Amino acid sequence: MEETRVTKYKKYRQSLSKDNSPILETPKLSKKKDASDKALNTTSTLPIDQVINTLEEEKKQVVFLRKRQRRKIIIIALVSLGTLLVVGALIGFAIIAFH
């Protein structure tokens, strides 16, 4: 008859509780202690000057993007106005010449 999980686990626990079995220490505990010591020695906060400079740079970028978009709109408007003037002049010349 096959051994069930429960009986296998029971045998495993009994083998761990023997007197001559080696005591295993988890390396995670020692890593956690080292990590907590490092956490106390370092900080994750930024200096206020760096934060203010970053905010100012973002404002400059927003202004630059607005200026660039405004420039694009002005260029498109001027090109379309010029095109309309040329087409209007051609139509006017055609009306005068072929009338």
Backbone hydrogen bonds, N-H to C=O, Kabsch-Sander energy under -0.5 kcal/mol:
donor,donor_aa,acceptor,acceptor_aa,energy
8,K,4,T,-2.1
9,Y,5,R,-2.7
10,K,6,V,-2.1
11,K,7,T,-2.2
12,Y,8,K,-2.2
13,R,9,Y,-2.6
14,Q,10,K,-2.1
15,S,11,K,-2.2
16,L,12,Y,-1.7
17,S,13,R,-1.5
18,K,15,S,-0.7
21,S,18,K,-0.7
24,L,22,P,-0.6
29,L,26,T,-0.8
30,S,26,T,-0.7
31,K,27,P,-2.0
32,K,28,K,-2.3
33,K,29,L,-1.8
34,D,30,S,-2.0
35,A,31,K,-2.5
36,S,32,K,-2.2
37,D,33,K,-1.9
38,K,34,D,-2.3
39,A,35,A,-2.2
40,L,36,S,-1.3
41,N,37,D,-1.1
42,T,38,K,-1.2
51,V,47,P,-1.7
52,I,48,I,-2.5
53,N,49,D,-2.6
54,T,50,Q,-2.0
55,L,51,V,-2.1
56,E,52,I,-2.3
57,E,53,N,-2.3
58,E,54,T,-2.1
59,K,55,L,-2.1
60,K,56,E,-2.3
61,Q,57,E,-2.3
62,V,58,E,-2.2
63,V,59,K,-2.3
64,F,60,K,-2.5
65,L,61,Q,-2.6
66,R,62,V,-2.2
67,K,63,V,-2.5
68,R,64,F,-2.5
69,Q,65,L,-2.3
70,R,66,R,-2.7
71,R,67,K,-2.5
72,K,68,R,-2.2
73,I,69,Q,-2.3
74,I,70,R,-2.4
75,I,71,R,-2.6
76,I,72,K,-2.5
77,A,73,I,-2.5
78,L,74,I,-2.6
79,V,75,I,-2.5
80,S,76,I,-2.4
81,L,77,A,-2.4
82,G,78,L,-2.6
83,T,79,V,-2.4
84,L,80,S,-2.3
85,L,81,L,-2.3
86,V,82,G,-2.3
87,V,83,T,-2.6
88,G,84,L,-2.7
89,A,85,L,-2.5
90,L,86,V,-2.4
91,I,87,V,-2.4
92,G,88,G,-2.7
93,F,89,A,-2.8
94,A,90,L,-2.4
95,I,91,I,-2.4
96,I,92,G,-2.3
97,A,93,F,-2.9
98,F,94,A,-2.3
99,H,96,I,-0.5
